[in-house]
Amino acid sequence: MQTSQDHAYPAHWEADVVLRDGGTARIRPITPDDAERLVSFYEQVSDESKYYRFFAPYPRLSDRDVHRFTHHDYVDRVGLAATVGGEFIATVRYDRINDQGLPAKDPEDDQAEVAFLVQDAHQGRGVASALLEHIAAVARERGIRRFAAEVLPANSKMIKVFTDAGYTHKRTFEDGVVRLEFDLEPTEQSMAVMRGREQRAEARSVQRLLTPRSVAVIGTGRAPGGVGRTALRSLLDSGFTGRVHAVNHAFPEGMQRLDPEGVPAVRALREISEPVDLAVIAVPADSVPDVVRDCGEHGVQGVLILSSGYAEAGPDGRERQRALLRQARSYGMRLIGPNAFGLINTAPGVRLNASLAPQMPGAGHIGLFTQSGAIGIALLSGLHARGPGDGGIAGISAFVSAGNRADVSGNDLLQYWYEDPDTDVVILYLESIGNPRKFARLARRTAAVKPVVVARGARHNGTTPPGHAVPTVRVPDSTVAALMRQAGVIRVDTVTELIDAGLLLASQPLPAGSRIAILGNSESLALLAYDACLTERLRPQRPHVLTSAATPDDFRAALAEALAGDGCDAVVVTAIPWVGEGAAVSPGGGEGAALAAALRSAAVAHPEKPVTVVHLAMDELAETLAAPAPAPAPAPASGPDAPTGDRAPRPGDPAPAPARSPEPAPPPRSPTHPARPLSPPGPPPTLAAPQPAPARAPGATTPTPRRTASLRIPAYPAAERAVRALAEAVRYAAWRREAADPGRVPEYDDIQEAAAGADIERLLGRLTLDVPTGRSFPVPPEDAEALLARYGIHTRPVLAAPDPDTAVRAAARLGYPVALKTTAPHLRHRADLGGVRLDIAGERELRRTYAELTDFLGSPEVLRPVVQSMVPRGVDTVIRAAIDPAAGAVLSFGLAGAPSQLLGDIAHRLIPATDREVAEQIRSIRAAPLLFGWRGSQPVDTAALAELLLRVSRLVDDHPEVVGVDLEPVVVAAHGLSVLGASVRLARPPATTDLGPRRLPVY
């Protein structure tokens, strides 16, 4: 058996977790120094809970008990504690046992008995469930595969903890005790349970920050101005529905109210007699720890730290920030900041503006997160300019600007907005992604129900803002972008594009396809929109150009006709101020408002199709379209000429009559400029084979989202911006449809998973003696070939040729024709430098080629020549799989040589990849036409290529010890393929950031 001397304190088991109610706790191993904490904890547990734990009255722990429960070897006996404020709130322990339930004597015994005890005041917070996740992960690390637990039948809460965990379990009843046995191998159900608990807990923690009942602004200045006083003013001006307190230790003795604001004023937080949910801290960095301590002792749920002087100030500030985070979490508080800009919640029942924003944004359905305060200001200002006021097109539901984001990050907001009924679109501006693996998982889940639009600043290596302490991500930004697209994220490059895409997605339904109708009263503007559609790979129809004298009624009729047509999925309306005699509205006389009413009138009959507007010099049009549609005044008119109204359908309205194609009488036209379809110069370029219109089941309708019912229509001052936003919506809608059937990870009968695992264990035991922990190492070529063969990946034999005679013997063994290649690192895969000679037909040619190679490039000792048999001609490709410490396991594919090395034409997918994802991966590279018969060449066997990619994905997914696979070149022929070169790297599996038990990140 192993002793505690063999295993030092396992610091990597420490973790901060979010509990069911949104508070936090720290989980860590129990040590001998915890004796007093354990006794104090046990004294606070009720007699009933003690009885459930020990099956008998057990009022106090003996000295022997205390020693036993605090001394562990961290292998066969392990104890974990959940702590808040440094004190125990729950414990769990396991003891390794044999098949008879006795203490284990054999290291091969893989079962343990587990027991919990939770303080009564903290029961119902999900503490036991979190502890079970962590103790199970510890047990798996120590070679334990099964847990057993004995529980009294009356202890229904603990029985539920075990049975709800999702593990495969067996339940028996004997001698008045329920015995539960369950395997610790994670299952789909156990992972789903863990992810669900994580989502609910983290969402609840964000909800507590956004919906406080009372707020204390700590550091409120005595004179107007300053950060604290500005934050207080913002809170009051927003109409916050809760209670507000001003706190400053420099307030005069006896001061009870701060004027002119008229809010209660105190010198210290402890003087406030009621609970405080959120503390806004605006004091110098040196004073923040004392303030956070006061907040923790007062029971504050969360802190927003506006103060600067942390990680952005250098190494000392970074350490100060880490200490701040540890302190806040020790009290169970979540933290926004430091160096934060603030948070906003526009919900009518809250009206919270705990930020430095000068005005409260309008209420709406856009969730907004930024890491930069400056970008936060730009986004809020830009949205306000596009649609001010509650209910406008640019209204937000919530806003968080996290600054250095030491704790609360974009991932937490994704957890919250996933189920938030008031948020329809999520907009994120990120300057760093601390955990791309988790971000991709959360973004994929959120994008399946609502759009997620992301702009990422500091995309290039070495440009991470100094305040952001994040783990090193070795993958380039192109890989991160590819993983975002795979997760359904709408990736844009600028703040303007963030706003453009967000407004369209927040106000319009998703298009059913890429067929775009274009209409308007400007030929030039319509052509710009047409060209922009082609650039974005949309399928525009020939623009319908109205006359320059077209009236709002003309626009209404044209838009109604376009929306009613079956060949259109979305409409772009272009508009310039009109001129002409007899117009319904004179130029400059409210023409924008009149046109907006006409467009809304036409769009109301087809709320399932998006409409966007491009305008020049018509600001009134954009402002009117961005505002909520006004309720129409009662109109006595009736009959066919009565206005149809511009009010959106509302709950309780009678069902509308079936829509019919309008057939209005032709409106007055200018005799010299009749309406006509525009013929663009030449046919559009062929981007893909023509696709039929999307099929719909008889009677099927496209659901109308809430945001469509208000008939707010986005307007843009440039055709390119409108079309780019529309194209993002088209691509996102296509992803949503495809995500409904993501494909499957196929099973292959010839895969030998268990044998591969045994090979890996043998290699790790043999080759890691001199390798530092956490470092990877290359597998010898013959072992790599054998390991790959376990997964049906067979490489062409390569025989060393250190001299001409050995080369001749190798060729005779393989059979002519052969290839002679160098394997020197500086010449590997460089046929262009003469290091690869092909189609050598016989011994004489081989000797001559060998001599030329060594004379020209160097000695055999430098070149390391090898001989390999020739394979059928095809396209050279490269397949790689690698594990990044933050991004996770990534599968990459491209064409070998210049396309991938020089041009970066590589496609990436997360592992495990499905058959559908791999098929898309092959087709997504720019050089893909070379695989499908470009310019009359013979198409290659892409089915065999897809299978090889899936086998590599399975190998890396099944065995986390495999941290790198490199297959280059893979020659894909018309029938089959050949792997000519392969390498594998192994490492002991590191502690993962997203695959293990849930935990908050620590940077």
N, C-alpha and C positions, 0 to 999 in steps of 0.2 A: 504494500500500500504506500501511497505517497504522503509525505508530511508537509506541514506548513512551511518548513524550511525550504522545501523544494519549490514552493509557489508563493511568491511575494504578493503583497496586497494588489488585487486586480483593479487598478484605477480605471481601466476601460469599461468596467461594469457600472460606473457612476453615470447617472442620466437625470436630466430634468424632464418631467412629463406634465402634460396638461390633463387635469382631471375632468370628470363629467360636468361639473358646474362651472368650468372655465378657470378655476384657480390652478396653481401649479404646486408640485411637490418634487422633492429630490429623492431619488432612489440610489442607495449605495450599499456596499457590503458592510456588515456589522463587524466591529473590531473589539478587542479587549478594553479599549478606552471607553466603550459605550455602556459600561456596567451601570453607572448612575442613571443614564438616560433610560435604559431598559427598565430599571426598578420604578422610576417615576412614571414611565409609560404604563406599566402594568398596574400601578395604583389607580390610574384614571380609567381603567377598563371595568365595566360593570360585572357583577357576579354572574349574570346570565352569560355574557360573552366568555368569561373564564370557564364556566361549566361546559359550554360548547367546545372550547379548545381542548380541555383536559378530561372531559367526560365525568367530572366529579368536582365537588367544591374545592377550590384552590385559591384561597384568599391572598396568598403572597408567595413570592418566589424565594426559595432557599438559596443560600450561597452557592450550593452545588448547581442549582438550576441556572443561576446567573452566569457562573463560569461556563457551563455547557452551552448556553445560548449566545455567548459572546466570544468563544474561542472556536475557530473553524480552521480547517486545512485548505479551504477553497477548492477542494476536489471532491471528496466523499461527503463532507459536511459543509454546507454553505448557508449563510443567513443574510438576507437583505432587509433593509429598513426603508420605509418612506418617511421623510422628514419635512416639517414645515417650521421655519424659524429655528432650525437646529434641533428640534425636539421630535421624537418618534411619534408618528400617528398610526403606523401599522408595521407589522413584521411578517416575513415568510422565511421558511427554512426547509431544506431537504436533507435527508440522510440516505446514503446509498444502502440498499438492502439486497439480499439474495432472494432466491425463489421461495424460500420459507418465511420471508418477511423479517429475517434476522439481520443484524449489521453485516455488511458485506466484508468478506475476507479476500475475495478474488477480484483483481482489477478488471476482469472481463464482465463482472456483474453490471448490467445496464439498466437497473431499475432503482427508483428512489421513492421514499415516502415524503410527502409534502404536507405542510400545515401552515395555516394563516392565523393572524390575530389582528383585528382592526379596532382601533379606539371607537367607542360608540358615537362620539361627536362627529366622527368622520365617515361613518357608515353611510352608504348610499351615494358617495361621491365617485365611485369607480376606482377606489384605491386598490382593492383586491384584484380586480381585473388587470390593472396595470402591473402590479407585482407578479401576477401569474405569467404575463408575457415575458417579463425580464428573467424570472427564475427559470422558465422553460428554456430561454436562450442560453443561460449560464449552464444548465444541465446538458444541453446538446453539445456545448463547447467541451464539456468534461466527459463526453462519451456516454451519457445517460440517454436512453431512448424512450423510457416509459416512466410515468408518475403513477403512484397509488396514493389514495387519500381515504381516510375513514372519517365519516361525518355522521352526527346524530340526525335522525329523521326530522327533528324539529328545526334544525338549522337550515332552513330552506334557502336563505340568502347565499350561504356558501355553496350549497349544492348547485344553485343556479349559476354561480361564478364558474364552476367547472363545466357544467353541461352547455352553457352558452358560449364557451370559448371556441367552439368549432372543431376541436380535435376529435379524432375517432376514439370513442370511449366505450367501456363496458361497465354496467352497473349491477351490483348484487346486493342482497340484504341477508345478513346473518348475525345472530346474537344481538339483535336490536340496533345494529349499526349498518349504515349504508356504506358500501365499499365501492369506490370509483377507481377505475384503471383506464388510463388513456395514453395513446402514443403521442410523442412530442414532435413527430415529423410534421411540419406545416402542411396544411391542406388548403385547397381553394376556399373552403368555408372558413377555416381559421384565419386566413389572410383577409378575407372579406370582412369578418367580424372585427379584426384589428383595425382595418382601414376605416370601417364605419364608426368605430369608437373614436378614432383619431379625428375624423371629420367633425363629429358632433362636439367633441371637447374643444377643439381649436376654434370652431365657429362660435361656440358659446363664449369663449374667452374674448373674442373680438366684439361680440355683441355687448358684453359687459362694458367694454371701453366706449362703444358708440352710443349706449343708452344709459348714461348715469342719471341717478336721481338727484345727486348733489355733487358739486365740483368745488374744489378749493384751489385758488390760484396762489401759489406760494412764491413769494418774491414780488408781490404787487408793490410798485413804487409809491412813495408818499406824494410825489408830484406827478402831474400828467406826463405821458411819454414813457419810454422805456419798454422793454419786452413784456414784463409782467403786467404793467398797466394796460398795454395794448391788447394783450390776451384777455384781460378782464373786460375791456371795452367791447371786444368782439363778442364775447359771451352774452353780454347784456343787450347789445344791438341786434343780435340774431333772434331775440325772443325766446331764449332758453327757458324751457318749462320747469326745470328743477330749481334747486336752491344753490346759491353762489356765495362763497366765502372768500374774503381777502385775507391773506396771511403774510405778515412781515414782522420779524423779530425787532425791527427798528421802529415800529409804531409806538407812539407815546403810551405810557402806562394809563390804563383806564379808557383808552380809545375803544369804542364799540361799533362805530359806523364810519365807513369811508365815503366822503362826499367829493364831488357831486353825485357819484354813482348810487349812493344810498344803500350799499351792501354791508352786511355784518363784517367787522374787522377784528382780527385777533392777532396776538403776537406769536402764538404757537399753535400747531394743529391740535394738540391735546386739549386746548381750551374750547374746541367745538364739541358740543354735547351730543351731537347726532352723528350717525355714520356718514362717512365721505366715500363715494364710489370712485371718483377720479381726481387725481391731484395733478395740476399743471404746474411744473417746476421751472422757475425762471430765476435761479440764483447762480452765483459764480460756481464753477466746477468744484472748487475746494470745499464748498458748503453742501454740495449735493448729497454726499453719503449720510450726513446727519439728518437731512430732510427725508431721505429715503427710509432711514431707520425710524423716524417719527411716523412716517406713513405706514410702515409695516406694523408697528405697535398699535396704531390706531385702527387697523383693519381695512385700510384702503385697498380696493380691488385692482387698480391699475394706475400707472404713472406715465404722464406725458412730459418728457424732458426737453425743453427748448434750449437749455444751456449748451454752450459749445465748450471746446477745450478738451476733447477726447481723442478718438483715434485719428481724427483729421489733423491733430496737432503733433503727431509723431509717436515714437515708441513709448514714451512715458504716458502719453494720452491713451494709447492703445491698452496698456496695462490698467490704467484708471477705468477705462470702459469695461474691461473684463471683470474687474472687481465690482463695478456698479451692477453689472448683470447678475453676478453671483449673489449680491446682496438683495436685489429685488426679488429674484426667484426664491431665495431662502425664506421670504415671507409669503410666498404664494402669489406674487403680483406679476402681471405682464407689464412690459415696458415698451413704449414707443419713443424712439430716439436712441441716443441723445442727438443734439444738434437737429432736432425735428422742426418742421414748419407747423405741424398741427393736424387736427382731424375735424371733420365736419359731418354732421348728420342732418339732412333736411326734412326728415320725417315730421309730420305735423305735431305728433305727440312728444317730440324731443326738441327740435330746432336748436341743435348744438353747433356752435362755431368756436371750438377751442383751438384757434389758429391765429396766425398773424395776417390772414387775409383781410383786406380792408372792408369787404362787404360779404354778406351772406349770399351764396349762389342760389339760383332758382332751383326749386324742387323738380325732380325728374327721375329718370330711370337709368342713369349712367353711373356705374361705380368706378371711382378714379383712385389709383394708387401711384405715387411717385416716390422715388428716393431722394430727389433733389428738390429743395425748396424753391429754387429759381424756376425750374421747369414746372413745379406746381403752380406758381404764380402765372406763368405763361399759359398753362392749360386752362386754369380758371378764367383768366382774362379772355383767352380766345373763345372759350365756350360762351362766356357772357356776351361777347360781341356778336356771336352767331344766333343767340336766342335767349335774351334776358327774361327774368321773371319765372315764377312758378308755373309749371305745366308747359314751358316752352320746349322747343326741340332740343335745346342744349342743357336741360335741367339735369342735376345729378342727384343720386340717392345718398351717396356717402363719398367722402374724400379723406384719404390718409396720406400724409407726407412724412415718411419715417426717418429721414435724415440718415444717420449712420446705421440704422436698422440693426442694432445690437440684438434685438429680440423679435418683435413683431415685424414680419416681412410680407412680401407679396404672396408667398405661399399661404400664410394665415388668412389673408384677405380672400384668396381663392376659395379656401374652405368655407368662409362666411358667405360669400356671394353665390356659391353653388346653389344654395337653397333659399337665398333671400328673395322673397316675392316682390320686393320693390326695385330690384336691379335686373334690367334686361340685357345690358351690355357692360362688359368689364374692359376698362382701359388701364394699361400698366405702362409706366415709364420706368425701366430698370437700368441701372448702371453696373450692376453685378448680380450674378445668380449664385447664391451660396450653395444651393443643392439642386443642380439642374435635373438630376434623376427624379427627385420628388416633384419639382416644378412641372416636368413633362407629364408625370402621372396625374397631378391635380389639374393641370391645364386640359389634358385630354378629357377628363371626366366633366369638367365645367363646360368645355367647348361643345360637348354633346348636347347641352341643354340651352346654352346662350353663348353669343360670340365673345371671344377673348382677343383683344387687339393689343399688341405689344410693340413698343419701340425700345430699342436697347442702345444706350449710350456707352461710351468707353468699350467699344467692341473689340479693340485690338489689344494684343499683348502689351503689358506694361502701362496701360492707361486706366487701370482700376482706380477710382477715387481714393485718396489716402484714408478717408474715414471708413472704408469698407474692408473689414477683415474677413476675407473669404478663403476657402481652401483653393489651392492651385488647380486650375483646370487646364489639362494639357491639350485638349482638343481645340481646334481653331474655331473662330466664330462661324465659319461656314457649316461646320458640323452642328453646332448649337442651333443655328437657324434651321437646318434640315430636321433636327429633332423636334423643334417647335412646330414646323409644318406638319410633321408626322402626327403630332398631338392635336392638330386642328387649330393651332394658334395663327391668327392673322398677323404676320410680321410686317411692320412698316419701318421706315428709316427716319422720319422727321416728326416733330411735334405737330406740324400742319397736317400731315397725313394721318396722325392719330385722331385729330379732331374730325377731319373729313370722313374717315371710315366710321368713326364712332357715331357721328350724326346720322349717317345713312342707315346704319344697322339699328340704331335706336328708334328710328321713325318709320322704317319701311319693312315689309315682309321680305323673306329670302326669295330670290328669283328661282324659278323652276329649271332654268337652263341659261344658256349664254346667248340667246337670240335677242338682239337689241333693236328696238325701233327708235328712230331719230326724227324729230319734227321741230319746226321753228320758223321764224320769219327772217332768218339771215342765212343766205347760202354759204357764206364763208365760215360762219360759226358752226353750221351743220357739218361742213367738210372737216373741220378740226375735230369735231366729236367722232365722226366716222373714222378718221385716221387713228385717233386715240384708241378706239375700240379694236382696230386691227393690231395695234401695237400691244395691247393687253390680251391678245388671242381670243377676243370675243367674236361673235358672228353678227355684225351689224347688217340691218336691212338698208336698202337704198333710202337716203333721207327724204322725207316729205317736207318740201319747202313751201311755206305760205308766202304771201306777198308781204312787202314791207308795210302795207296798210292793213294787215290782218288785225281784226278786233279780238277782244277776249272771247266772244262767241265763236269766232273761227278757231281759236286755240282749243276751246272746249270741245267742239265737234271733232277736230282732228285727234285730240287725245282720246276721246271716247272711242273713236273708230280704231285707233291703234291698240287700245287696251282690250277691245272686244275681239280682235283678231286672234286666231289660234297659232299664228306663226311668230308670236312675240312673247318674250318672257319678262321684259322690262322696257321702260321708255325713258329716253333722254329728251327733255324739252329744252330748246335753245330760244332765247328771247332777247331782243333789243327794243328800245323805244320805237313805237310805230308812228307813222305819219299817214295822213290821208283825210279826205273830206268826208263828212258825215259819220265819223267814227263815234261809237257809243261814248267814248271818253276822250276828251281832248288831250293832246300831249301835255304831260306835266300835271294834269289834273286828276291825280289819284289813279293813274293807269296801272301802277304796281298792285294796288289793292284790288282793282277790278280783275286783273289777270289772275291774281292768286285765287280769288273766289271762283273764277271760271275753271281753273285747273282742279281745284278741290271738288267742284261739282262733277267733273268728269271722272275723277279718281274714286269717288265714293261708290260707284257701281262695281268696281273691280279692286277691292282691297287686298286681293291675293297677289297683285303684281306691283313691283316697286316702280316709283316714278322719281326722277331727279331732274333738277332744273339747272341750266347754265344761263347766266344773264350777264349782260354788259350794261353798265350805267343804269341799273334798275334796283337800287338798294331797297326801295320801298317794297318791291316784290319779294326779296329775300326776307325782310323783316316780317312781312305779313304771313308768308308761308311758314316761318319758324314759330310763330305764336299759335296757341291753341285756336282751333276753328271756333268762331263765335256762334252762339245759338241764334238761329234766324228769327227775325221778328215775324209775328203773325202776318200773313199776306192774304188778302181777300182774293187775289187772282186765282183763277183755276183754268183748267183746260190745257190744251196742248202747248200753248205759248207761255204758261206759268213757269216761273223759275223752279228748278228742281231743289234749290236749297244747297247750302254748303255744310250742314251739320253732319258730323260723323254718326254712324249707328251707335246706340247706347243700349246697355242692358235694359230690358223691358220694352224696347221698341217692337212694334209688330214686324213680322217677317216681311222682307221686301219682296216685291213682285219679281218674277224671274227676269233676269237681265236680257235685253234684246239689243241687237245691233242698231245703233241710231241711224236714222235716215233723214237728217234735217234737210230743209231746202237750202240750196246753195246760197251762202251769204254773199253780199255785194262784193265784187272783186274789182280791182283796178284793171281796166281793159288792156293796159300795156304790160301787166305783170300777173298773168293768170297763175293759179296754184298748179303745181306740177310735181311729180316725183323727180328728184335730182339724180342724174346719171353721173356717178363719179368717174374720174378718168381711168378707164380700163377696169377689168374684172378684178375682184380682190384676190390676193394670193391664196393659194390652196394651203391651208395649215393642216388639215386632216380630212379624212374622208367625210363626206356629208353625213350628218346624223339625223335620223328622223326625229320628229317632235316627241317630247317625253310622253310616254303612254300613260293614260290615267284610266283607272277603273270607272265603269259607268256610274255616274252620280257622285264620284269622288270630288272633294273640294280641298283646296289648300287651306290649312288652318289660318285664321286671321289673328295675329298676335295683338296683345293689348295696345302696343305702341302704334299699330296701324289705325286703330279706331279713332284717334284724335285728328287724323288727316294733316299732320305736320309734314311738310315736304322739304327736303334739304335743297338748298340752292348754293351754287358755287360760281365764283367769278371767272373760272377758267374751265374749258372743256376737259383738259387733261386731268384736272383734279377730280371732277365729277366722275369721269369714266374710270379712273384708277380706283376710286372708292367703290364704284359699282362692280368692277372686276374682282375686288377682294370679296365682296358679298357673293358673287357667282362662284368663286373658288371655294369659299367656306361652305356654301350650300351643297356643292358637290361632295365635299368632305363629309358633311353631315349624312348625306345619303349613303356614301360608301361606308361610313362608320357603323351603320346599322348592320352591315355584314363584313366584319373585319377580316374574315378568313380564318384559317385554323393552322395550328402547328402540327404538321403531319407526323405520323408514326411510321418508322421503317423497321421491317422485321429483322433486318440484318445488323441493326445497331446492338452492340454488346456493351451496354452501359456499366454493368457490374464489373466486367473484365477490365474496362477502361479505368474505372475507379481504382481497381487493384493495381494496375500499372502505374497510375499516378502516385498512389501511396508509396509504392516501391521506389519510384524515381525521387520523390520528396525525401524519403529516408536515406537514399544513397547520395543525393546531390546537394542537400542543403546544409551539410555539416559546416561548411565554411562560408555560407551565404547569410548576411545579416537579416534579421527578422524584417519582414515586409518587402524585401527586395526580390525581384524576379530573376530567373536564370534560364539560359537556353537549354533545351533538351538535345542531347546528341542526335545526329541525323537518323541513325538506324532506329532509335527509340521513338523519335517523332513520327517516322513512317509507320511503325507498328501501332502507335496510339491512334493516328489518323485512320488506319485501316480498321480499327474497332468500330468506327462510325461510317464505314463504307467509302472512305476517301483514300483512293489508291494513287500513289505517286509513281512516275516512271523511274526505273532504277538508274542510278548514277554511279559510275565506277571511276575511281581515282586513276589518273594516268600520269605518274610522276616522271615517266620516261617514255620514249617511243615504243619500246618493246612491250611495256605494260599496256600502253594504249592499243596496240595491235591485238593483244590477248583479250582485252576488254571488248573490243569491237567484234572479235570472233565469237565471244560469249553472247553478246547482245544480238548480233546479226546486222549485216549492212542493209541499207545505208545508215550512217551514224552522224552524230554531231560532236564536234570537239569544242569545248567551252572552257573559259577561264572562270575561276571562282574567287579571284582576288577581290577584296571589298571595293577597290576603286574601279574595277572593270565589270563587276557583277551586273548582269542584265543590260550591258551596254554593247549591243551588237553594232552600233554605229561607230565604235572605236576599234572594231576588228577583233573583239574578244570572243566572237561566236562564229564558227564555221559550220555550215550546214551541208547536207546531202553528200557526204563523203562516201563514195561507192566501193572502195577497195583499199587493200593494205598499202599499195604504192602511193595512192593519193593521200591516205592518212599520214604516212611518214613525211611526205612533202609538206602537207599542211602543218604538221606538228613543228617542223623545222622553221617554216615561215612565221608561225605564231611566236615561237620563242626568240627568233632573231629580231622580230619587229617590236615585241612588247616586253620582253624580259625573260629571265631564267624560269625554269619550271618551279623552283622553290618560291618565287614571287607570284607566278601566275596561278599555281595550283590547278592544273588542267584536269578536266574530267571528260569522260566519254558517255554519251547517252544515245539511245536509239531514236531514229526519226519518228515523228508522228504525223498524222494527216494535217495538211495545211488548214489554217483557220484564222481566227481573230485572237490575238494575244490579250488576255485580260488579267486582272489582279483582284484577289479577294483577301480581305483582312478582317480580323476581329480583334478588338482590344478592349481592355477594361480601364476606363478612366476613373480616378478616385472619386470624382464628383458626378460625372455624367453617366457612369455605369458602363454596361457592356454595349459596345457599338459594332455593328456589322457594316463594312465598307466594300464598295465595288466600283471598278472603273476599268478602262482600257489600259493595258500596260504601256509604259514609256511616256512619251511627251504628253498625251491627253491628261493623264493623272498627275504626273510629276511636274510638268511645266505649266499646264493650264488649270490644274486643280479640279478637273472634271471627274469628281468622285461623288457617289450617292451613298448616303448613310441611313441606317435603320437601327432602332433599338432592338436588342436581343431580349426575349425570344421573338424572332420575326415570323409572321404568318406567310402562308403561300401567296396571299393577295399582296402583302407588303413587298415581298421579294419580286413578284412580277412587276410591280410599279417601280421598284428600285432599279431593275434592269433597264426599263424604258425611260427613266428620268434623267440619265446622263445625256449631255449634249451630243456625244458621239454615238448614241444608240443606233442611228440609221446604219452604221457599219455592221451591226448584228442582224439587220433585217433586210439585207439585199440592196444596199445603197448603190445606185448607178449601175444596176444590172448584175452586181455580184450575187453569189449564192447565199441565201440566208443560213445562219448557223443554228445549232441545236440549243435554243434558249431554254427549252424544257430541262435539258440536262444541266444547264448552267444554274437554273433556279433550284434544282434539287441539290446541287453542290452547296449553294448558299445556305439552304435550309439545314443541311447536315452540319455545316460549320456552326451555324447558330445553335443547333441542338447540343453540340459538343461543349461549347462555352457556357450554355445555360445549365446543362446537367452537372458540370464540374467547375465550381468557382475557382478551383486551383489553376485552371487554364486561363492565363491572363493575356495571352497573345497567340494568334495564329496568322501566319503569312503564307499565302499560296501565290507564287509568282514565278514564271508565267503560267496561266491556265489557258491552253490553246483550245478554243471552242471551234470544232469543225462542223460540217454539215450534219454529221451523225456522230454524236458523242463528243467527249472532250478528253484532254490529257493534262494532268497536273505535273509540270516539269520541275518545279521547285517548291519546297515546303519547309517551314520552320515553326517551332512551337516554344512558347515560354511558359514556365510554371512559377507559382509562388504560393506560400501558405495563405489561405484566404484571410484578407484583412477584415477588421471590423467595418461593416458596411454602414452607410448613412441612411439607407431607406428600406433595406430588405429585412432588417432585424426588428426588434420590438420598437414601438414608437418612442421617440425622444425628441426634445427640442434641440436645435443645433447650438453648438458653442464654437465661436470663431476666435 
